[in-house]
């Protein structure tokens, strides 16, 4: 475990203010995705993820209603689409998968990692859905006695505690988990499931306000790795994205202070992050589930250049906008949980 810095600086070097007119613009694509097979219906769509081959993976919790069960069947837990919205694959055994699937990520060898915020285990599958590896046991959590509601330990090397987001290192295949609904840490395993390191802890209220690095308000919700090799962590109720190097050394905060005047913000603003596809990753996108908006940030400075979206059920609106992804063409995808239960695609204009 590496030391945690108490620095709360945001961008460091002085630079000209970014131009808000330079922000990319997006419009809803009402044709994406194409209709699911006859009789299929999705539940909460917890995660949308786009891999290095522009394959769009959607994680489905399958929690359909009793009325829906009368006329439909729940769609599979993992659905795979192409950029045109055609379903190209699907899989998932509900009895084997961890409970309440939350996120997926694809590693450099095209394996799919799955986490669930209702469980203490994570799994690795082949791209066509064959189970390869499992860390932890179903229903066993990193707590004092292994039970779901017991006191968290934030320390286990062989299980997790309601993990959320996932990021795979494209260089060496290491896997980073935002172990995040029960614990307050980033935990890193190698591609074989061996524990490597962790960082993070529960923040005190004054540490939330001060922006202390590595201290998390409540849910450690998302994790992403930039082209520069930095780790971006969604401190959801802390209303900030915390940036670290791969060893857990704190680098800076990117504040999304559009929520409550004091912290923790019970709904939180910093739910998910994604980068523009250019090599420099000029823009950082943040899904703000509190305000139901996507923010377009200047990556270097952390300045919010523009925002789009609003609460609602119409096209382009969000209900529990949960995760965000970007394809190689620069188009954005947002997956909704709760009563949204859809994935919206926004074309780059």
C-alpha positions in Angstrom: 0.0 0.0 0.0 1.4 3.3 -1.0 1.3 6.6 1.0 -1.7 8.8 0.5 -1.0 12.5 -0.2 -3.1 15.1 1.5 -2.6 17.5 -1.4 -5.8 18.9 -2.8 -4.5 20.9 -5.8 -6.4 20.7 -9.1 -4.6 21.7 -12.2 -1.0 22.9 -11.5 0.7 25.0 -14.2 -0.9 28.2 -15.2 -2.3 28.2 -18.7 -4.8 30.2 -20.8 -8.4 29.6 -20.0 -9.9 27.0 -22.3 -12.5 28.2 -24.8 -16.0 26.9 -24.1 -16.8 27.2 -27.8 -14.2 24.5 -28.6 -16.2 21.9 -26.7 -17.5 19.0 -28.9 -21.3 18.9 -29.4 -23.5 15.8 -29.4 -27.0 14.9 -30.6 -29.1 11.9 -29.7 -29.2 8.9 -32.1 -32.7 7.6 -31.8 -32.0 4.5 -34.0 -29.4 3.0 -31.5 -29.6 0.2 -30.5 -31.7 -1.9 -32.9 -34.7 -3.8 -31.3 -33.8 -6.7 -29.1 -34.9 -10.3 -30.1 -38.6 -11.0 -29.7 -39.6 -11.3 -26.1 -36.4 -10.0 -24.6 -36.6 -7.1 -22.1 -33.8 -5.5 -20.1 -33.7 -4.6 -16.5 -31.4 -1.9 -15.0 -28.5 -1.4 -17.5 -25.7 -0.8 -15.1 -22.8 -0.4 -17.4 -21.9 0.4 -21.0 -18.3 -0.4 -22.1 -16.6 -0.1 -25.4 -13.5 -2.2 -26.0 -10.4 -1.7 -28.2 -12.3 -3.2 -31.2 -15.3 -0.9 -30.9 -17.5 -3.6 -29.5 -20.2 -2.2 -27.2 -20.8 -4.3 -24.1 -23.9 -3.7 -22.0 -24.4 -5.2 -18.5 -28.0 -6.0 -17.6 -29.1 -6.7 -14.1 -32.2 -8.6 -15.3 -34.4 -7.3 -12.6 -37.6 -7.2 -14.6 -41.0 -6.7 -13.0 -43.6 -9.4 -12.3 -45.8 -7.9 -15.0 -43.0 -8.0 -17.5 -42.4 -11.6 -16.7 -46.0 -12.4 -17.9 -45.2 -11.5 -21.5 -41.3 -11.3 -21.7 -38.1 -12.9 -20.6 -35.2 -11.1 -19.1 -32.4 -10.3 -21.6 -29.0 -11.9 -20.9 -26.6 -10.3 -18.4 -24.1 -9.4 -21.0 -25.2 -8.1 -24.4 -22.7 -7.2 -27.2 -23.5 -4.7 -30.0 -21.7 -3.3 -32.9 -21.5 0.5 -33.5 -24.6 0.3 -35.7 -26.6 -1.1 -32.8 -26.9 -4.7 -34.0 -26.8 -7.4 -31.3 -23.8 -9.6 -32.1 -23.6 -11.7 -29.0 -25.0 -12.3 -25.5 -24.3 -14.6 -22.5 -24.4 -15.0 -18.8 -25.6 -17.7 -16.3 -27.5 -15.9 -13.6 -26.7 -18.7 -11.1 -23.0 -18.3 -11.7 -22.6 -14.6 -12.0 -22.1 -12.4 -8.9 -25.3 -10.8 -7.5 -26.4 -7.4 -8.9 -23.9 -7.1 -11.7 -22.5 -3.6 -11.9 -19.6 -3.2 -14.4 -17.6 -4.9 -17.1 -14.3 -4.2 -18.8 -12.3 -6.0 -21.5 -8.6 -6.6 -21.1 -5.9 -6.6 -23.7 -6.4 -10.4 -24.3 -10.1 -9.8 -25.0 -11.3 -11.3 -21.7 -14.3 -9.8 -20.0 -14.1 -8.9 -16.3 -17.4 -8.6 -14.3 -18.1 -7.0 -10.9 -21.3 -6.7 -8.9 -22.2 -4.4 -6.1 -24.3 -7.0 -4.4 -21.5 -9.4 -4.0 -17.9 -9.9 -2.8 -16.5 -11.7 -5.8 -15.4 -10.7 -9.3 -15.1 -12.9 -12.4 -13.1 -13.1 -15.6 -14.7 -14.6 -18.8 -13.6 -15.3 -22.3 -15.3 -13.0 -24.8 -17.8 -15.6 -25.6 -18.8 -16.1 -22.0 -16.7 -19.0 -20.6 -15.7 -18.6 -17.0 -11.9 -18.4 -16.7 -11.2 -17.1 -13.2 -12.9 -16.0 -10.1 -11.6 -13.9 -7.2 -13.7 -14.6 -4.0 -16.7 -16.7 -3.4 -20.3 -15.8 -4.1 -22.0 -14.2 -1.1 -18.8 -13.8 0.9 -17.7 -10.2 1.6 -14.6 -8.4 2.9 -16.2 -7.9 6.3 -15.4 -9.1 9.9 -17.4 -12.3 9.4 -17.9 -12.4 5.6 -21.6 -11.3 5.9 -22.9 -8.6 3.6 -24.0 -6.1 6.2 -21.2 -6.6 8.7 -18.4 -4.1 9.4 -16.1 -3.7 6.4 -12.4 -4.5 6.6 -11.1 -2.7 3.5 -8.2 -5.1 3.5 -8.9 -8.5 2.0 -6.6 -9.9 -0.7 -8.9 -12.7 -1.8 -12.3 -11.0 -2.0 -14.0 -7.6 -2.3 -16.9 -5.8 -0.8 -19.6 -4.7 -3.2 -17.2 -3.6 -6.0 -18.3 -1.1 -8.7 -16.2 0.1 -11.7 -13.3 -1.8 -13.4 -10.3 -0.7 -15.5 -7.9 -3.0 -17.3 -4.3 -1.8 -17.8 -3.7 -2.1 -21.6 0.1 -2.6 -21.0 0.3 -5.5 -18.6 -3.3 -6.7 -18.0 -3.5 -5.7 -14.4 -7.1 -5.1 -13.3 -8.2 -2.2 -11.1 -11.5 -2.4 -9.1 -13.3 0.4 -7.5 -14.1 -1.6 -4.4 -16.5 0.9 -3.5 -20.0 0.3 -2.1 -18.8 -1.6 1.0 -15.1 -0.9 1.1 -13.4 2.5 0.3 -10.4 1.4 -1.9 -9.0 0.8 -5.3 -7.7 -2.8 -5.3 -5.4 -4.1 -8.1 -4.9 -7.7 -9.2 -2.8 -9.1 -12.0 -4.4 -11.0 -14.9 -4.1 -14.3 -13.0 -6.1 -12.9 -10.0 -3.0 -12.3 -7.7 -3.4 -9.4 -5.3 -0.9 -6.6 -6.1 -1.8 -3.5 -4.0 -4.6 -1.3 -2.8 -5.1 2.3 -1.7 -7.9 4.4 -0.2 -9.9 4.7 3.0 -13.0 6.4 4.5 -12.7 10.2 4.5 -13.6 12.4 7.5 -16.0 15.2 6.7 -13.3 17.8 6.8 -11.1 15.7 4.5 -14.0 15.6 2.0 -14.2 19.4 1.9 -10.4 19.8 1.8 -10.1 17.3 -1.1 -7.6 15.0 0.7 -6.2 12.5 -1.8 -7.1 8.8 -1.3 -9.8 9.5 1.3 -13.3 8.7 -0.2 -16.6 10.2 0.9 -18.8 7.2 0.4 -19.0 5.1 -2.8 -15.8 4.6 -4.8 -17.8 4.2 -8.0 -15.7 4.3 -11.1 -12.1 3.8 -12.3 -10.5 4.5 -15.6 -6.9 4.6 -16.9 -5.8 7.4 -19.2 -3.3 7.2 -22.1 -0.8 8.9 -19.9 -1.1 6.0 -17.4 -3.0 7.8 -14.7 -5.9 6.3 -12.8 -9.1 8.4 -12.6 -11.4 7.4 -9.7 -15.0 8.6 -9.3 -15.4 9.7 -5.6 -19.1 9.9 -6.2 -20.5 11.5 -3.0 -17.3 13.6 -2.7 -18.2 15.4 -5.9 -14.8 14.9 -7.4 -12.7 12.7 -9.6 -9.4 11.8 -7.9 -6.4 11.2 -10.1 -3.5 8.9 -9.1 -0.6 7.2 -10.7 -0.8 3.4 -10.9 0.9 2.9 -7.5 -1.8 5.0 -5.8 0.2 8.2 -5.4 -2.3 11.1 -5.5 -1.9 13.7 -8.3 -4.9 16.0 -8.4 -8.6 16.5 -7.9 -11.1 17.3 -10.7 -14.1 18.9 -8.8 -17.7 18.5 -10.0 -19.2 20.9 -7.4 -22.7 21.1 -8.9 -24.3 19.2 -5.9 -24.9 20.0 -2.3 -23.0 23.0 -0.6 -21.4 20.6 1.9 -20.1 17.0 1.6 -20.9 14.2 1.5 -23.4 14.8 -1.3 -25.8 11.9 -0.8 -26.5 11.5 -4.5 -23.2 12.7 -5.7 -22.0 14.1 -9.0 -18.9 12.2 -10.0 -20.4 8.9 -11.2 -18.4 7.9 -14.2 -15.6 9.1 -16.5 -14.5 8.6 -20.1 -12.0 10.2 -22.4 -12.2 11.6 -25.9 -10.5 9.2 -28.4 -7.7 11.5 -29.6 -4.2 10.4 -28.4 -3.9 13.4 -26.0 -7.5 12.8 -24.7 -8.2 16.5 -24.9 -11.6 16.1 -23.3 -12.8 14.3 -20.2 -16.4 13.3 -20.0 -18.2 12.9 -16.6 -21.6 11.4 -16.0 -23.2 13.4 -13.3 -26.1 11.2 -11.9 -27.2 13.9 -9.5 -28.0 16.4 -12.1 -28.6 13.8 -14.9 -26.1 15.6 -17.2 -23.0 14.7 -19.1 -20.2 17.3 -18.5 -17.6 18.0 -21.1 -14.4 19.0 -19.4 -11.1 20.4 -20.6 -9.0 17.5 -19.6 -5.9 19.5 -18.7 -7.5 22.1 -16.5 -10.6 20.2 -15.3 -12.8 23.1 -16.4 -16.4 22.2 -17.4 -16.8 23.5 -20.9 -20.4 22.4 -21.6 -23.1 20.0 -20.4 -26.1 18.3 -21.9 -29.0 16.2 -20.6 -31.7 16.7 -18.0 -33.9 14.4 -15.8 -36.7 12.8 -17.9 -37.9 9.9 -20.0 -37.7 11.6 -23.4 -34.9 11.0 -25.9 -31.7 12.6 -24.7 -32.9 12.8 -21.1 -31.6 10.6 -18.2 -33.1 8.7 -15.3 -30.2 7.5 -13.2 -27.5 8.0 -15.9 -25.0 5.6 -14.4 -22.1 5.0 -16.7 -20.6 6.5 -19.9 -18.4 5.2 -22.7 -16.8 6.6 -25.9 -16.2 4.8 -29.2 -13.3 5.4 -31.6 -15.3 7.9 -33.6 -15.9 10.1 -30.5 -19.6 9.1 -30.0 -20.9 8.9 -26.4 -23.0 6.2 -24.8 -24.8 6.4 -21.5 -26.3 3.5 -19.6 -29.2 4.1 -17.1 -30.2 2.1 -14.0 -33.2 2.6 -11.7 -36.2 3.3 -14.0 -34.2 4.6 -17.0 -33.1 1.1 -18.1 -31.8 2.0 -21.5 -28.6 3.0 -23.3 -28.6 6.2 -25.2 -26.1 6.9 -28.0 -25.1 10.5 -28.7 -23.4 11.2 -32.1 -20.5 13.6 -32.2 -21.7 16.5 -34.4 
